[in-house]
């Protein structure tokens, strides 16, 4: 299980440059990892995790398979898009299919790059797109509330639940606030997700700055940071130009280039990790001679469901999970050493998998 992040932004903010860097990075990874480009506006990249390389080296694994993250380049977003401006509602369907939104904001001054509104104001840009999504959600809910009336009158329990949630969402949207601010009870979570509201998705603001400000950010990115903090969203500072240059270099050249700029790692790595954290995702590992592999799960996932990420049969026939914490695996120099040190545990169905666990599942076929 990976996840899909939609990249949105107004024209001339660096969205396409960033996406091109992502897809070039993905293409470069193809030599070492399973890779496919699903369609021209979708890029599938590895989630960087140095722990996986360490585990593979200790175990002598022949192949390293990281977990994946999919970026979707969502085109056609301009002011009035919810009313059919630009490419109209085409972008809305693309956003609905994603797990989160990476909102690229222009945080650089450049007289040669025209801003669609004639000014550089990333906070106003964010508000423009948020407004379009709020309007689209309201129009969607109005239609659905009308269509569900008959079922509600007939006493359909599911319809009654849906109507209540839609009215809660509409009340929030009418205040000009996104649906993600609605407090949803655990028993309503499934139905809430089925509403597929655009503004219910978590947002990661991507501050696109000049190359000289990639390490420090600037006054504009600071404003975005303050806005994100008040909203409970995340932000990351990145230079799309730098990322595009790095995507064309080999690993050694990229490391030297980053060092010259005073950067410890590529911005894309920070972007991917920030997206991972935004969705409360974690990683567990399976390690052997054949391969060392990373698997993505939601925080709080129990062992049988974690096993099901590999194959449904693993979940259905789950017996137990032989578990070694990452630090213990490294300290003991592998599985055998961990066993001898008493660091391998047999965990049952109620075990909540922890980030970094090295797991081996036993199951009935």
Secondary structure as UniProt FT lines:
FT   STRAND          4..8
FT   TURN            11..12
FT   HELIX           15..29
FT   TURN            30..32
FT   TURN            40..41
FT   STRAND          42..46
FT   HELIX           50..59
FT   STRAND          63..65
FT   STRAND          68..73
FT   TURN            79..80
FT   HELIX           81..83
FT   TURN            86..89
FT   HELIX           90..96
FT   STRAND          100..106
FT   TURN            111..112
FT   TURN            116..117
FT   HELIX           122..147
FT   HELIX           149..153
FT   TURN            154..155
FT   HELIX           157..173
FT   TURN            174..176
FT   HELIX           179..181
FT   HELIX           186..188
FT   HELIX           189..194
FT   HELIX           198..200
FT   STRAND          202..208
FT   HELIX           211..213
FT   TURN            214..216
FT   HELIX           219..231
FT   STRAND          234..238
FT   HELIX           240..246
FT   TURN            247..248
FT   HELIX           251..260
FT   TURN            261..262
FT   HELIX           267..278
FT   TURN            279..280
FT   STRAND          281..287
FT   STRAND          291..298
FT   TURN            299..300
FT   HELIX           303..310
FT   HELIX           312..316
FT   STRAND          318..324
FT   HELIX           326..331
FT   TURN            332..333
FT   HELIX           335..340
FT   TURN            341..342
FT   STRAND          345..347
FT   TURN            349..350
FT   TURN            355..356
FT   STRAND          358..363
//
